Amino acid sequence: MRRDGAHDVTPTPLVIKRGGFFGNGQKVTCCTISLNVCAFLFLGTSITAITASIGLREDAAKNLRPKRTAAYDELVTEWTGTHLPRFQAKWTGADAFAIPNVTVSRGAGANAGATGGILTADTGGALVVETDTEDAIGTLPDPENDYLRYDSGLVLKARVLRFHDSRWATESDTFTLTVGDGDDAVSFDGIAAYKCDVFDDPNPGGDAHGSYKSDPLHLTKITIVMDEALSDGRFVVDGTLPKCALEYSFLISPAAYSYGDSDLAREEALAYCDSVANTPPSQDADLEIVIRSPRDPYVGAPAIAESHDPRAGTPRSIDGCARDFGETSDELRKRAYQMMTFGTGEDPGAVPPAIAAILCLATSWYLWRRRAKLKEEERQNVARLCAQTMQMQTQMQMHQMQQGQPPLPHQSPMV
């Protein structure tokens, strides 16, 4: 207070802290961070889906299946035109070979009533000539119509009735198969009538880090390749079984185990195999023994199915024993589109790329609008406060002038 009784008024600058004074700053920052995260997720999802799709499209462009089917068609042409007539003459002509005997010597652990012994015309499982059955015409599992078929062939076939009997467990030890008699006989040792495979499942279909499967398998078919090069009346077979000679079936249900600990999953899978080792099969099953020419297209199909495999030598390499020549170009393109749109389908908990992209875009749009709104509110608040400050300063100046004092200097809020 001065001596004349008037009061000194010293204006104090008003400092407005942007983003903190009105409480919108943290919200704006959170929106910005969320937008960046959404952009990152959208970019990552898009890159992953596009990369996978491009890989499938490249596979389609490489035309791997046509190369395989062309190679198989060559086998069929040579078989039907040259090798099949010769093979038929050896077993159905005037100078045909005598049908050989087949001997099955069961393993030491087989039940006393298990089927075995010599299979001849006097038994129920003799070798017979077939020319028009699915085995004879080499029917493949591949369902497509882009490779050659043939409606006549020839195989020698025997069927061991009730080789697997539902009354007792199939032996876990191996047995011996012998084709022919005397000096011309050839034996195949170490054939497993039953086995239980434990392997890592690459597609567990869940979030577990470790997944193992147990596959109890019973032998239901053996393919033997005959050496038809000799024509002196002797029956001679190759000393080894061909590729994919042993075919197994599920007569006991398989099991799968998925845990966060892969060691625990493997132990459970092994324990399951041990628990079903002495379990009888769920049904009776025969054992088929098929003798083919080494030039039979069915024998050459596995090697062709595995050819031109870019993943050869990896856990995801092609299994030629399936005798499937792979997806067609149209199927690969369709799967690429589905992967881009709906995801792989291997993990039911995964969000498809298209849905993830839509969610990210929608969230980004909402956050962008929210941030713009918050900034506009902040701008309006600042403008309103500035107007209020200017009005207050004007009133103070008028008051000073009314008191006969010099006007106060103009003060603007410090933003």
Backbone hydrogen bonds in HBPLUS format (Angstrom, degrees):
<---DONOR---> <-ACCEPTOR-->    atom                        ^
c    i                          cat <-CA-CA->   ^        H-A-AA   ^      H-
h    n   atom  resd res      DA  || num        DHA   H-A  angle D-A-AA Bond
n    s   type  num  typ     dist DA aas  dist angle  dist       angle   num
A0002-ARG N   A0006-ALA O   2.87 MM   4  5.56 169.4  1.88 169.2 170.9     1
A0005-GLY N   A0002-ARG O   3.06 MM   3  5.42 159.8  2.10 111.6 115.8     2
A0414-MET N   A0014-LEU O   2.71 MM 400  6.01 142.9  1.84 146.8 158.8     3
A0016-ILE N   A0414-MET O   2.75 MM 398  6.05 160.9  1.79 153.0 159.3     4
A0020-GLY N   A0017-LYS O   3.08 MM   3  5.51 164.2  2.11 128.3 131.2     5
A0021-PHE N   A0017-LYS O   2.94 MM   4  5.24 170.4  1.95 158.7 155.4     6
A0025-GLY N   A0019-GLY O   2.89 MM   6  3.32 116.2  2.30 107.8 113.4     7
A0028-VAL N   A0024-ASN O   2.89 MM   4  6.14 159.0  1.94 156.3 161.7     8
A0029-THR N   A0025-GLY O   2.93 MM   4  6.19 160.3  1.97 151.7 157.3     9
A0030-CYS N   A0026-GLN O   2.89 MM   4  6.09 160.4  1.93 148.7 153.7    10
A0031-CYS N   A0027-LYS O   2.94 MM   4  6.17 154.9  2.00 146.5 153.6    11
A0032-THR N   A0028-VAL O   2.94 MM   4  6.22 155.4  2.00 147.7 154.4    12
A0033-ILE N   A0029-THR O   2.94 MM   4  6.23 163.7  1.96 154.4 158.1    13
A0034-SER N   A0030-CYS O   2.89 MM   4  6.03 162.7  1.92 149.0 154.2    14
A0035-LEU N   A0031-CYS O   2.86 MM   4  6.06 154.1  1.93 147.3 154.5    15
A0036-ASN N   A0032-THR O   3.03 MM   4  6.34 156.7  2.09 148.8 154.5    16
A0037-VAL N   A0033-ILE O   2.92 MM   4  6.23 157.8  1.97 152.3 158.5    17
A0038-CYS N   A0034-SER O   2.89 MM   4  6.11 165.9  1.91 153.3 156.8    18
A0039-ALA N   A0035-LEU O   2.89 MM   4  6.09 157.7  1.94 147.0 153.7    19
A0040-PHE N   A0036-ASN O   2.90 MM   4  6.13 153.2  1.97 145.6 152.9    20
A0041-LEU N   A0037-VAL O   2.85 MM   4  6.15 164.4  1.88 156.2 160.1    21
A0042-PHE N   A0038-CYS O   2.81 MM   4  5.95 163.7  1.84 151.8 156.9    22
A0043-LEU N   A0039-ALA O   2.90 MM   4  6.01 157.6  1.95 143.3 149.9    23
A0044-GLY N   A0040-PHE O   2.83 MM   4  6.06 164.3  1.85 152.9 157.2    24
A0045-THR N   A0041-LEU O   2.84 MM   4  5.97 168.5  1.86 153.7 157.0    25
A0046-SER N   A0042-PHE O   2.93 MM   4  5.98 159.8  1.97 144.6 150.8    26
A0047-ILE N   A0043-LEU O   2.89 MM   4  6.06 162.5  1.92 150.9 155.8    27
A0048-THR N   A0044-GLY O   2.97 MM   4  6.13 165.5  1.99 151.1 155.0    28
A0049-ALA N   A0045-THR O   2.98 MM   4  6.11 173.0  1.98 153.9 156.1    29
A0050-ILE N   A0046-SER O   2.80 MM   4  5.83 163.2  1.83 150.8 156.5    30
A0051-THR N   A0047-ILE O   2.81 MM   4  5.83 158.5  1.85 146.5 152.9    31
A0052-ALA N   A0048-THR O   3.00 MM   4  6.20 169.1  2.01 152.1 154.9    32
A0053-SER N   A0049-ALA O   2.87 MM   4  6.00 158.5  1.91 145.9 152.9    33
A0054-ILE N   A0050-ILE O   2.75 MM   4  5.91 157.2  1.80 148.8 155.2    34
A0055-GLY N   A0051-THR O   2.91 MM   4  6.15 155.0  1.98 147.6 154.6    35
A0056-LEU N   A0052-ALA O   3.04 MM   4  6.36 157.2  2.09 149.1 154.2    36
A0057-ARG N   A0053-SER O   2.89 MM   4  6.15 156.2  1.95 148.4 155.8    37
A0058-GLU N   A0054-ILE O   2.77 MM   4  6.00 148.1  1.87 148.6 157.4    38
A0059-ASP N   A0055-GLY O   2.97 MM   4  6.26 153.6  2.04 144.1 151.2    39
A0060-ALA N   A0056-LEU O   2.92 MM   4  6.23 151.6  2.00 144.2 152.3    40
A0061-ALA N   A0057-ARG O   2.85 MM   4  6.12 148.6  1.95 141.1 150.1    41
A0062-LYS N   A0058-GLU O   2.91 MM   4  6.15 140.6  2.06 145.8 156.2    42
A0063-ASN N   A0060-ALA O   3.28 MM   3  5.51 149.9  2.37 101.8 110.3    43
A0068-ARG N   A0064-LEU O   3.18 MM   4  6.55 154.1  2.25 150.0 157.1    44
A0068-ARG N   A0065-ARG O   2.94 MM   3  5.11 115.2  2.37 102.0 118.2    45
A0069-THR N   A0065-ARG O   2.86 MM   4  6.13 169.7  1.87 168.7 171.3    46
A0070-ALA N   A0066-PRO O   2.93 MM   4  5.91 150.7  2.02 139.3 147.2    47
A0071-ALA N   A0067-LYS O   3.15 MM   4  6.35 154.2  2.22 140.0 146.2    48
A0072-TYR N   A0068-ARG O   2.93 MM   4  6.27 155.5  2.00 150.7 158.1    49
A0073-ASP N   A0069-THR O   2.82 MM   4  5.99 153.0  1.89 145.2 152.8    50
A0074-GLU N   A0070-ALA O   3.13 MM   4  6.41 144.8  2.26 141.2 149.5    51
A0075-LEU N   A0071-ALA O   3.28 MM   4  6.67 151.8  2.36 141.7 148.3    52
A0075-LEU N   A0072-TYR O   3.04 MM   3  5.09 114.8  2.48  96.0 111.5    53
A0076-VAL N   A0072-TYR O   2.98 MM   4  6.35 159.8  2.02 154.4 159.7    54
A0077-THR N   A0073-ASP O   2.91 MM   4  6.11 161.6  1.94 149.1 154.1    55
A0078-GLU N   A0074-GLU O   2.98 MM   4  6.17 166.3  2.00 151.5 154.8    56
A0079-TRP N   A0075-LEU O   2.82 MM   4  5.93 152.4  1.89 147.1 156.0    57
A0080-THR N   A0076-VAL O   2.90 MM   4  6.03 176.8  1.90 157.6 158.0    58
A0081-GLY N   A0077-THR O   3.00 MM   4  5.88 148.0  2.10 140.4 149.7    59
A0082-THR N   A0078-GLU O   2.95 MM   4  5.58 155.0  2.01 137.7 143.5    60
A0083-HIS N   A0078-GLU O   3.22 MM   5  6.54 160.2  2.26 148.5 153.0    61
A0084-LEU N   A0079-TRP O   2.69 MM   5  5.31 158.3  1.74 153.3 153.4    62
A0087-PHE N   A0083-HIS O   2.93 MM   4  6.14 158.9  1.98 152.7 159.3    63
A0088-GLN N   A0084-LEU O   2.80 MM   4  6.01 159.0  1.84 161.1 166.8    64
A0089-ALA N   A0085-PRO O   3.03 MM   4  6.20 152.5  2.10 143.2 150.1    65
A0090-LYS N   A0086-ARG O   3.22 MM   4  6.52 143.4  2.37 143.7 152.2    66
A0091-TRP N   A0088-GLN O   3.14 MM   3  5.42 140.7  2.31 102.9 113.5    67
A0092-THR N   A0088-GLN O   2.74 MM   4  5.62 140.4  1.89 158.4 168.8    68
A0093-GLY N   A0089-ALA O   3.25 MM   4  4.51 144.2  2.38 110.2 115.0    69
A0097-PHE N   A0090-LYS O   2.64 MM   7  5.88 157.0  1.69 173.9 165.4    70
A0096-ALA N   A0093-GLY O   3.21 MM   3  5.00 146.7  2.32 113.2 108.8    71
A0180-GLY N   A0101-ASN O   2.92 MM  79  5.26 170.4  1.93 161.0 160.6    72
A0119-LEU N   A0102-VAL O   2.71 MM  17  5.25 170.0  1.72 164.7 168.3    73
A0103-THR N   A0178-THR O   2.76 MM  75  4.96 165.2  1.79 148.7 153.9    74
A0178-THR N   A0103-THR O   2.86 MM  75  4.96 164.1  1.89 149.1 153.4    75
A0104-VAL N   A0117-GLY O   3.00 MM  13  5.27 166.8  2.02 141.1 143.0    76
A0117-GLY N   A0104-VAL O   2.91 MM  13  5.27 152.6  1.99 159.6 151.1    77
A0105-SER N   A0176-THR O   2.92 MM  71  5.15 175.0  1.92 159.7 161.4    78
A0176-THR N   A0105-SER O   3.10 MM  71  5.15 160.2  2.14 141.7 146.2    79
A0110-ALA N   A0107-GLY O   3.08 MM   3  5.50 167.5  2.09 118.6 120.7    80
A0114-ALA N   A0111-ASN O   2.95 MM   3  5.27 168.9  1.96 119.1 121.5    81
A0123-THR N   A0120-THR O   2.97 MM   3  5.39 164.3  1.99 114.4 119.5    82
A0128-VAL N   A0157-LYS O   2.81 MM  29  5.34 148.5  1.91 135.6 143.1    83
A0157-LYS N   A0128-VAL O   2.87 MM  29  5.34 157.8  1.92 147.0 154.2    84
A0130-GLU N   A0155-VAL O   2.94 MM  25  5.47 166.4  1.96 163.3 166.1    85
A0155-VAL N   A0130-GLU O   3.03 MM  25  5.47 149.4  2.13 149.4 157.7    86
A0153-GLY N   A0131-THR O   2.98 MM  22  4.90 168.2  2.00 143.9 146.8    87
A0137-ILE N   A0133-THR O   2.99 MM   4  6.29 156.4  2.04 157.4 162.8    88
A0139-THR N   A0134-GLU O   3.09 MM   5  5.36 170.6  2.10 153.5 155.8    89
A0138-GLY N   A0135-ASP O   3.24 MM   3  5.12 158.6  2.29  99.7 105.2    90
A0156-LEU N   A0291-ILE O   3.08 MM 135  4.95 167.0  2.10 143.0 147.0    91
A0291-ILE N   A0156-LEU O   2.69 MM 135  4.95 165.6  1.71 153.8 157.9    92
A0158-ALA N   A0289-ILE O   2.82 MM 131  5.06 153.0  1.89 144.9 153.8    93
A0289-ILE N   A0158-ALA O   2.78 MM 131  5.06 166.3  1.80 151.9 153.2    94
A0160-VAL N   A0287-LEU O   2.72 MM 127  4.95 169.5  1.73 156.0 154.6    95
A0287-LEU N   A0160-VAL O   3.01 MM 127  4.95 156.8  2.06 133.7 141.2    96
A0164-HIS N   A0285-ALA O   2.92 MM 121  5.04 174.5  1.92 160.5 159.8    97
A0285-ALA N   A0164-HIS O   2.94 MM 121  5.04 153.9  2.01 142.9 145.4    98
A0168-TRP N   A0165-ASP O   3.26 MM   3  5.97 162.4  2.29 119.4 123.1    99
A0175-PHE N   A0191-ILE O   2.85 MM  16  5.39 155.5  1.91 147.7 152.4   100
A0191-ILE N   A0175-PHE O   3.20 MM  16  5.39 157.6  2.26 163.2 156.5   101
A0177-LEU N   A0188-PHE O   2.95 MM  11  5.12 165.5  1.97 144.9 147.7   102
A0188-PHE N   A0177-LEU O   2.66 MM  11  5.12 155.3  1.72 153.8 162.8   103
A0179-VAL N   A0186-VAL O   2.94 MM   7  5.47 165.7  1.96 154.1 155.2   104
A0186-VAL N   A0179-VAL O   2.93 MM   7  5.47 158.0  1.98 151.5 157.0   105
A0184-ASP N   A0181-ASP O   3.21 MM   3  5.76 133.2  2.44 144.3 139.6   106
A0185-ALA N   A0182-GLY O   3.27 MM   3  5.57 165.1  2.29 109.0 113.2   107
A0219-LEU N   A0193-ALA O   2.97 MM  26  5.14 174.0  1.97 142.7 144.1   108
A0195-LYS N   A0217-LEU O   3.01 MM  22  5.36 158.9  2.05 151.7 157.3   109
A0217-LEU N   A0195-LYS O   2.72 MM  22  5.36 175.7  1.72 176.2 175.7   110
A0197-ASP N   A0215-ASP O   3.01 MM  18  5.11 149.7  2.10 140.1 134.1   111
A0215-ASP N   A0197-ASP O   2.82 MM  18  5.11 164.7  1.85 152.8 158.1   112
A0199-PHE N   A0213-LYS O   3.19 MM  14  5.63 152.5  2.27 145.4 153.7   113
A0213-LYS N   A0199-PHE O   2.96 MM  14  5.63 162.6  1.99 161.0 165.7   114
A0201-ASP N   A0211-SER O   2.90 MM  10  5.43 167.7  1.92 135.7 139.5   115
A0210-GLY N   A0259-TYR O   2.85 MM  49  5.34 144.7  1.98 165.1 176.2   116
A0259-TYR N   A0210-GLY O   2.82 MM  49  5.34 150.4  1.91 153.4 162.7   117
A0212-TYR N   A0257-TYR O   2.82 MM  45  5.35 155.6  1.88 154.3 160.4   118
A0257-TYR N   A0212-TYR O   2.79 MM  45  5.35 162.0  1.82 163.5 169.3   119
A0214-SER N   A0255-ALA O   2.74 MM  41  5.16 164.3  1.77 156.5 158.4   120
A0255-ALA N   A0214-SER O   3.01 MM  41  5.16 156.0  2.07 142.1 149.3   121
A0218-HIS N   A0249-SER O   2.97 MM  31  5.36 168.2  1.99 153.5 157.2   122
A0249-SER N   A0218-HIS O   2.83 MM  31  5.36 155.7  1.89 144.2 150.3   123
A0220-THR N   A0247-GLU O   2.97 MM  27  6.04 173.7  1.98 158.6 160.7   124
A0288-GLU N   A0220-THR O   3.01 MM  68  6.07 172.5  2.01 128.3 129.6   125
A0221-LYS N   A0247-GLU O   3.25 MM  26  5.08 137.0  2.45 148.9 145.4   126
A0247-GLU N   A0221-LYS O   2.96 MM  26  5.08 167.1  1.98 152.3 152.1   127
A0222-ILE N   A0288-GLU O   2.80 MM  66  6.23 148.8  1.90 154.6 165.2   128
A0290-VAL N   A0222-ILE O   2.83 MM  68  6.15 172.1  1.84 171.5 174.3   129
A0223-THR N   A0245-ALA O   2.89 MM  22  4.72 149.2  1.98 131.0 140.5   130
A0224-ILE N   A0290-VAL O   2.76 MM  66  6.12 163.2  1.79 162.7 167.8   131
A0292-ARG N   A0224-ILE O   2.79 MM  68  6.17 161.7  1.82 166.1 172.1   132
A0238-ASP N   A0225-VAL O   3.23 MM  13  6.15 172.9  2.24 159.5 161.5   133
A0226-MET N   A0292-ARG O   2.78 MM  66  5.94 171.1  1.79 176.1 177.5   134
A0227-ASP N   A0236-VAL O   3.09 MM   9  5.72 151.1  2.18 131.4 139.3   135
A0282-SER N   A0251-LEU O   2.87 MM  31  5.52 169.0  1.88 149.9 153.7   136
A0265-ALA N   A0261-ASP O   3.17 MM   4  6.52 156.7  2.22 147.7 154.3   137
A0266-ARG N   A0262-SER O   2.94 MM   4  6.18 154.6  2.01 147.7 154.2   138
A0267-GLU N   A0263-ASP O   2.96 MM   4  6.20 158.1  2.01 146.7 152.8   139
A0268-GLU N   A0264-LEU O   2.98 MM   4  6.22 156.4  2.04 149.8 155.7   140
A0269-ALA N   A0265-ALA O   3.02 MM   4  6.24 153.1  2.09 143.3 150.6   141
A0270-LEU N   A0266-ARG O   2.91 MM   4  6.17 160.0  1.95 153.6 158.6   142
A0271-ALA N   A0267-GLU O   2.90 MM   4  6.06 154.6  1.97 144.2 151.9   143
A0272-TYR N   A0268-GLU O   2.96 MM   4  6.21 146.6  2.07 142.5 151.0   144
A0273-CYS N   A0269-ALA O   3.17 MM   4  6.52 155.6  2.24 145.0 150.6   145
A0274-ASP N   A0270-LEU O   3.02 MM   4  6.37 157.2  2.07 150.0 156.2   146
A0275-SER N   A0271-ALA O   2.93 MM   4  6.14 148.3  2.03 144.0 152.9   147
A0276-VAL N   A0272-TYR O   3.14 MM   4  6.40 137.9  2.32 147.6 157.0   148
A0277-ALA N   A0274-ASP O   3.44 MM   3  5.27 160.1  2.48  97.5 103.2   149
A0279-THR N   A0276-VAL O   3.07 MM   3  4.88 162.6  2.10 110.5 109.9   150
A0296-ASP N   A0293-SER O   3.06 MM   3  5.20 164.2  2.09 112.5 114.3   151
A0299-VAL N   A0296-ASP O   2.89 MM   3  5.44 136.8  2.07 116.3 127.4   152
A0300-GLY N   A0296-ASP O   3.38 MM   4  6.83 148.5  2.49 146.3 155.2   153
A0301-ALA N   A0297-PRO O   2.95 MM   4  5.97 125.1  2.26 146.2 159.4   154
A0304-ILE N   A0300-GLY O   3.36 MM   4  6.60 158.3  2.41 151.0 157.3   155
A0305-ALA N   A0301-ALA O   2.86 MM   4  6.06 158.1  1.91 158.1 164.6   156
A0306-GLU N   A0302-PRO O   3.13 MM   4  6.37 140.3  2.29 144.3 153.7   157
A0307-SER N   A0304-ILE O   3.09 MM   3  5.10 148.4  2.20 100.5 110.2   158
A0312-ALA N   A0309-ASP O   3.26 MM   3  5.32 156.2  2.32 114.7 112.9   159
A0314-THR N   A0311-ARG O   3.10 MM   3  5.67 149.0  2.20 144.0 142.5   160
A0317-SER N   A0314-THR O   3.04 MM   3  5.36 150.5  2.13 125.7 122.4   161
A0322-ALA N   A0319-ASP O   3.19 MM   3  5.94 162.9  2.22 117.7 122.5   162
A0323-ARG N   A0320-GLY O   2.87 MM   3  5.40 159.5  1.91 116.4 123.3   163
A0332-LEU N   A0328-THR O   2.97 MM   4  6.28 156.3  2.02 153.3 159.5   164
A0333-ARG N   A0329-SER O   2.99 MM   4  6.23 159.4  2.04 149.0 154.4   165
A0334-LYS N   A0330-ASP O   2.92 MM   4  6.08 155.2  1.98 144.6 152.0   166
A0335-ARG N   A0331-GLU O   2.88 MM   4  6.08 156.0  1.94 145.3 151.9   167
A0336-ALA N   A0332-LEU O   2.87 MM   4  6.09 147.4  1.97 143.0 152.4   168
A0337-TYR N   A0333-ARG O   2.98 MM   4  6.28 156.3  2.04 146.9 152.5   169
A0338-GLN N   A0334-LYS O   2.91 MM   4  6.20 158.5  1.95 147.7 154.1   170
A0339-MET N   A0335-ARG O   2.81 MM   4  5.96 151.2  1.89 144.7 152.5   171
A0340-MET N   A0336-ALA O   3.00 MM   4  6.24 153.1  2.07 144.1 151.0   172
A0341-THR N   A0337-TYR O   2.95 MM   4  6.16 148.2  2.05 144.8 154.1   173
A0342-PHE N   A0338-GLN O   2.55 MM   4  5.27 155.0  1.61 146.2 155.1   174
A0343-GLY N   A0339-MET O   3.22 MM   4  4.17 138.3  2.40 102.7 110.0   175
A0350-ALA N   A0347-ASP O   3.05 MM   3  5.49 166.8  2.07 118.6 122.9   176
A0356-ALA N   A0352-PRO O   2.84 MM   4  6.08 163.5  1.87 160.2 165.9   177
A0357-ALA N   A0353-PRO O   2.81 MM   4  6.00 154.5  1.87 149.5 156.5   178
A0358-ILE N   A0354-ALA O   2.95 MM   4  6.21 158.4  2.00 146.7 152.3   179
A0359-LEU N   A0355-ILE O   2.88 MM   4  6.13 164.5  1.90 154.9 158.8   180
A0360-CYS N   A0356-ALA O   2.89 MM   4  6.06 160.2  1.92 147.5 153.3   181
A0361-LEU N   A0357-ALA O   2.86 MM   4  6.06 162.7  1.89 150.9 155.8   182
A0362-ALA N   A0358-ILE O   2.83 MM   4  5.98 163.2  1.85 151.2 156.3   183
A0363-THR N   A0359-LEU O   2.83 MM   4  5.94 162.8  1.86 148.8 154.2   184
A0364-SER N   A0360-CYS O   2.79 MM   4  5.89 158.3  1.84 146.4 153.3   185
A0365-TRP N   A0361-LEU O   2.81 MM   4  5.99 159.3  1.86 148.1 153.9   186
A0366-TYR N   A0362-ALA O   2.97 MM   4  6.21 159.6  2.01 147.1 152.4   187
A0367-LEU N   A0363-THR O   2.83 MM   4  6.07 165.6  1.86 153.7 157.8   188
A0368-TRP N   A0364-SER O   2.76 MM   4  5.90 155.8  1.82 149.3 156.6   189
A0369-ARG N   A0365-TRP O   2.99 MM   4  6.18 162.7  2.02 148.8 152.9   190
A0370-ARG N   A0366-TYR O   2.80 MM   4  5.99 155.1  1.86 147.8 156.0   191
A0371-ARG N   A0367-LEU O   2.79 MM   4  5.96 159.8  1.83 149.0 153.9   192
A0372-ALA N   A0368-TRP O   2.94 MM   4  6.14 161.3  1.98 147.5 153.0   193
A0373-LYS N   A0369-ARG O   2.90 MM   4  6.07 154.8  1.96 145.5 152.6   194
A0374-LEU N   A0370-ARG O   2.94 MM   4  6.18 159.4  1.98 149.2 154.6   195
A0375-LYS N   A0371-ARG O   2.91 MM   4  6.13 159.4  1.95 151.3 156.9   196
A0376-GLU N   A0372-ALA O   2.91 MM   4  6.11 153.4  1.99 143.9 151.6   197
A0377-GLU N   A0373-LYS O   2.87 MM   4  6.14 157.0  1.92 150.2 156.5   198
A0378-GLU N   A0374-LEU O   2.91 MM   4  6.15 155.7  1.96 145.2 152.1   199
A0379-ARG N   A0375-LYS O   2.85 MM   4  6.12 155.8  1.90 147.6 154.3   200
A0380-GLN N   A0376-GLU O   2.91 MM   4  6.14 159.8  1.95 150.3 155.6   201
A0381-ASN N   A0377-GLU O   2.88 MM   4  6.08 155.0  1.94 147.6 154.9   202
A0382-VAL N   A0378-GLU O   2.92 MM   4  6.13 159.5  1.96 149.6 154.8   203
A0383-ALA N   A0379-ARG O   2.89 MM   4  6.14 162.1  1.93 147.9 153.2   204
A0384-ARG N   A0380-GLN O   2.81 MM   4  5.97 160.3  1.85 148.4 154.2   205
A0385-LEU N   A0381-ASN O   2.87 MM   4  6.04 160.7  1.90 148.1 153.5   206
A0386-CYS N   A0382-VAL O   2.83 MM   4  6.04 154.8  1.90 148.6 156.2   207
A0387-ALA N   A0383-ALA O   2.94 MM   4  6.17 155.6  2.00 146.5 153.1   208
A0388-GLN N   A0384-ARG O   2.89 MM   4  6.17 158.5  1.94 148.8 154.9   209
A0389-THR N   A0385-LEU O   2.79 MM   4  5.99 155.4  1.85 147.5 154.6   210
A0390-MET N   A0386-CYS O   2.87 MM   4  6.10 161.5  1.90 150.1 154.8   211
A0391-GLN N   A0387-ALA O   2.91 MM   4  6.14 158.1  1.96 148.3 154.6   212
A0392-MET N   A0388-GLN O   2.91 MM   4  6.13 156.3  1.97 146.9 153.2   213
A0393-GLN N   A0389-THR O   2.89 MM   4  6.14 158.5  1.93 151.3 157.1   214
A0394-THR N   A0390-MET O   2.90 MM   4  6.10 153.6  1.97 145.7 153.4   215
A0395-GLN N   A0391-GLN O   3.01 MM   4  6.26 156.8  2.06 146.7 152.5   216
A0396-MET N   A0392-MET O   2.97 MM   4  6.23 154.2  2.04 145.9 153.2   217
A0397-GLN N   A0393-GLN O   2.87 MM   4  6.12 153.8  1.94 148.3 155.2   218
A0398-MET N   A0394-THR O   2.99 MM   4  6.25 158.1  2.04 148.8 154.5   219
A0399-HIS N   A0395-GLN O   2.97 MM   4  6.18 152.0  2.05 143.6 151.7   220
A0400-GLN N   A0396-MET O   2.90 MM   4  6.17 154.4  1.97 146.5 153.3   221
A0401-MET N   A0397-GLN O   2.88 MM   4  6.14 157.1  1.93 147.9 154.6   222
A0402-GLN N   A0398-MET O   2.90 MM   4  6.12 150.9  1.99 143.4 151.5   223
A0403-GLN N   A0399-HIS O   3.03 MM   4  6.28 137.3  2.22 140.5 151.9   224
A0403-GLN N   A0400-GLN O   3.09 MM   3  5.02 125.6  2.40  91.5 105.9   225
A0405-GLN N   A0400-GLN O   2.77 MM   5  5.04 163.1  1.80 156.3 150.4   226
A0404-GLY N   A0401-MET O   3.00 MM   3  4.97 157.5  2.05 102.0 108.4   227
